[in-house]
Amino acid sequence: MLANVVLVFLWVGITAYVLLGGADFGAGFWDLLAGSARRGAEQRHRIEESIGPVWEANHVWLIFALVVVWTGFPAVFAAIASTLYIPLTAAALGIIFRGSAFAFRKAESELWLRRIFGAAFALSSVITPFFLGTIAGAIASGRVPLGSASGDVIGSWLNPTSLLGGTLAVEVCAYLAAVYLTADSRRHGEHDLAGAFRVRALAMGVITGVTALAGIAVLHSDAPGLFAGLTGRGLPLIFATSAFGIASLALLALRRYVAVRMTAALAVVAVLWGWGVGQYPDLLVGTATVTSAAAPPDTLVVLVISLAAGSAILVPALVLLYSLFQTAPRTRRGS
C-alpha cells in the first residue's frame, strides 16, 4: 500500500516536470527557430520574460522525482543509473549548459557573446528533452533489467522506442511552450506575437499527433509489452489524449488562449498516466514491480510523511509564484 502511495507522488512529480519544465525546454526550441538577432528579438524577449521568473522553480520537480526514486525504489534507481548513464549524463549536462547560458545571455551586452550563449541555451533546450525521452523509452520498452549495469549501455536507449520517445518529448515540449506563450503574449498586449505562437502551436500539435500515430507501429513491433498495456488498461486515457488534443487544436483555431492551456496540459497528462497505468505494476518491465522493488516499510513510512509535509509547503508556494506572474502587467504595477 505505502509503495503505491509513493508511486503516485512520483508520477505526480514527473507530470509536473513535464508540464512546467517541459514548456521551458520548448521555449528554447522556439528561441532556436526565432531567426536572426534582429528578426527574432521580440520572440526571444517574450520567451525570456515568460520563463525567467519560474524556470529554476520548475526544476524542483526533477529533483523531487529523483529523490523519490532513489529513496522509495533504490534498486530501480541503481539499475536505471548504471544502465542509462550515457543519456542521463547528456541530459544533466544539457540542463547545466542551458541554465548557465540563459543566465549569461541576459547579462551580456556584446552581441557576439549573446549569440553564443543564445545558441547554447537553444540547442541544450532541444538536446535535453530528447535524451530524457530516450530514457523513458528505454524503461517503457523493458530494456533496463534489475541489477547494477545489467543492461546494454548503448542499445538500451538507442533503439526505435527510445528514439520515438526522444522525438515525442521534443515535440510535446515545443507544443506546450507555444500554447503557453500565446496567452502570455496576448496578456502583455503583443497580439502579433500571440498570433505567431498560435500558428506554431497549431503546426506542432499536428506534427506531434502524426508522430504519435506513426509511433503505434513502432511500439507494436519494438515494445509489444508497452503496446499491450496502452491498448488494454491504458486505452481510455489514450482516447482522452486524442480528445483533448483535438479540442486544443479547435481552441487554438478560435483563439481561446487561456482555455487551450488546460486542454493541452490534460492531453499530455492523459498520455503520461496512460503509460503508467499500462505498465503498472511493473517499474522495470519483467524484472521489478512496485512492491518487489520498494524500500523497507520503515523507510516508506518516513518517506510518505516527508512527501506529504513537503508538498503542503511546496505546492502553495509554487501556486503563489505562478499566479504572481500570470496577472496582467498593469495589475502587478498597481498591487
N, C-alpha and C positions, 0 to 999 in steps of 0.2 A: 504493500500500500504506500509506504513512505517513498519507495523508489519511483513510483508513478507520479507522486506529488512533485518530486524533484524533476522528473522528466517534463512535467507541464511547465514548471518555472523555466527550465532550459529552453523549451520550444517557444515560450513567450519572449524570452530574451533574444533568441535568434530572429524571431519575427520582427521585433522592434528594430533590430540592427539592419535587417533587410529594408524595412520601410523608411528608416531615417538615415542610417549610414549609407544605404544603397543609393538614396537620392543624392547624397553628397558626391558619391562616385560618379553618378550620372551627370551631375552638373559639370564635372571635369570633362566628361565626354563631349558635351556641347561647347565647352571652352576650347577644346581641341579643334572643333569644326567651325568656330566663330569667324574665322577669316584673318585677314591681316590686322596689324596692331590698330590701324585707324578704323577699318571697316567693322571690326569686331569689338571695338571699345565699349559700346553701350551694352552689348550682351555680357561681356566679361565683367563690367561694373555691376550689372544686376546679379550675376552669379556670385560675385564676391560679397555683395551686400546681403544676399539671401542666406548664404551658408556661413558667413563669417561669425555670427554670434553663437552658432549652435554646433558647428562641425566637431569640435572637441568633445562636447557633451554626448554626441551621437555614438562615439566610440566606447562610451561606458558599457554599452550593451555587448560589445565584442569581449571586453574584459569579463563582464558578468558571465557570459556563456562559457568562456574558457575555465573560469574558476569553478563553475557548477560541474563541468565535465570532469576536471581532474580531482575534485573533491568527492562528488557523488558516484562517479563511474571511473575510478582510477585506471583499471585495466584497459578500458576502452580508450582513454586518453593516451596511455602508453602505446597502444597499438597504432593509433592514428598518427601520433607524433613521430614514431620510429619508421613507419612505412611511408608517410606522406611528407617527409621533411623537406623535400625539394619544393613543392608548391607552397607549403607553409612558410618556408624561408622567403620565397619570392613575394608572397602576399605581405609578409611582415616588412620586408624592405620597401615594397611599394607604399605601404601606409606611412613609413618613416619619411621617405623621399617626398611623398605627396604633401604631408603636413608641413615639412620644412620649406618646401618650395612655395606653398601657398602663403606662409607667413613672410618669407623673404621677398616675394614679389611685391607685396603691398608696401614694404619698407624701402624698396629701391626706387631711385629716381632715374637712373641710367636705363635707356630703352633697351640696350642690348642685354643687360642683366635681367631686366624684366622678361624679355623674350626667353632667355634660358630657363629662368625659374618657372615661367608660364608653361613652357614645353614639358618640363619635368613634372609639374603638377598635373597637366592634362594626360600625359602618357601613363603616369602612375595611376591615375583615376580609371584608366581602361584596363591596365595590366592586373591591378589588384583584384577587382571583382572577377576577372577571368580565372585567375588561379583559385580564388575561393570557390568558384563554381566547379572547377575540376575536382576539388576536394570533396564537394558534395556529391558529384557524380561517382567518385571512387567509392565512397561509403555506401551510396544508394545501390550501386551495382554489385556489391558484395566482394569488392576487391581488396578489402582491408581485413585480414584474418586476425583473430585474437593472438596476442603474443608480441614480444619485442622484436621488431624488424623481421616479422614473418612473411610480409607481403613483398611483391615485386616493386621496388622503389621507383621504377620507370613506368612499367605497364599499368600500375595501379591507378595512375592519373592521366596517362597518355593513351587513351582509348576512346572509342566512339561516344560512350555515355558521358565521360568526363568532358570531352570536347563540346558535346551538346550542352552540358551544364555550364561550362565556361561561357559559351556564346549566349545562352539564355540569361545568364547573370548580368553580362554587359548590357544586353538589350533591355532587360527589366529595369536596371538602374537608370539607363538613359530615358526610358519611358516615364518612370516615376518623376525624375528630375524635370522633364519638360512639362508634365502635368502640374507639378507644384509651382514651377516658375511662371506659368500663365497667370495664376491668381496673384502671385507676388508682384508681377509686372503691372497688372491692372490696378492693384491696390495702391501702387505708387504713381498712378496716372500715366504709365508708359504703355499706352494702348497699342502702338506699333509693335513693341516687343512682345506683348501678350499675344498678338496675332501670329508673330513669327514662331513663338514657342508652341502655340496651338498647332500650327502646321507640323512642327517637328514631333509633337506628341501623337498626332494622328498617324503620321508616317511610321513612327517607331512602334505604335500599337499594332498596326497591320503587320509589320515585319516580325514582331515578337509572336503574334498569333500564327503566322505562317511557319516560323521556326518550330513552334510547339507542335503544330500538326505534323510537320516533317519528322519531328523527334519521336512520334509514336512508332514509326517503322524502326528507328534506331533502338528504342527500348525493347521492342518485340524481339529483335534478333540478338542484341548485345546484353540486355539486362532483363531476362524473362521474369525473374522474381519481382522486380520493381514493376514491370508491366502488369503482372497478375494482380499485384496489390492495388495499383492505380485503377485498374478496370474492375476491381472487386469492391472491397470496403471503401476505397478512396473515390469511387466513381461519383457519388453525389457531390463531393467537393470539387471534382474536376468539372462537372456540369455547372456548378456555381461559378467557377472561374470563367467559363465561357460566357455565362450570362452577365457577370459583372464586367467582363471585357467588352462585350457588345454594348452594354449600357454606357460604359465610359466613352467609347467612340461616338455614340449618339450625343452624349452630353457635351463633348468637345465640339462637335459639329454645331450644337446650339449655343456654344459659348457659356455654358454653365460651369464656370471655372472652379467654384467652391465645391459644388456637388460632385464633380468628377474626381476631386481628390479622394473622396470617400469610396467611390466605386472602384477607382484604380487600386487603392490600397486593399480593398476587400478582394479583388481579383488575385492579387499577389498572396494575400493571407490564405485564400482558399487553396491555391496550388501548393503552398508550403505545408499546410495542415493535411492536404490530401496525400502528400508524400509521407508525412508522419503516420497517418492512420493506415496507409497501405503497407508500410514497413513494420509497424507495431506487431508483436512485442520485441522484434529484433533491433538492437542497436548496431551491431555488426552482423550483417546478414549471414545466417547459418552457423555462427560461432558464439555470439553473445546476445543474450536477451536483457531486458530491463532488470529483471530480478537476479539473474545469474551474475551480472557484471556490477551490481550495486555494491557500494561500500558497506561496512558493518552497520547494523541498526543504530548503534550509539552515534556514529558519525552522521547518519542520515537525520536523526532527531535534531542534533545541533545545527545541521545544515538547513533544514526546513525552518527552524526557528529564526536563524540568522537571515534567511532569504525573506521571510515574512516581515521581520522587523526592518530590514534594509529597504525593502520595497515600499513600506509605509512612509519612509523618509524620502527615498529617491523619486518615486513617481510623482508626488505632488510638487516637488521642486522642479522637475523637468516640465511638468504641465505649466507651471508658472513661467518658466523660462520661455517656452514656445509661445505661450499666449501673449507675452510682452512684445514679441517681435512679429505677431500676426495681426496687430492692430494698425490702423492707418497712421501714417506719419504725423498727420495733423493732430490726431487723438493723443499720440505719445507726447507731442510737444506741450499739449495743454494739460497733461496729467501732473 
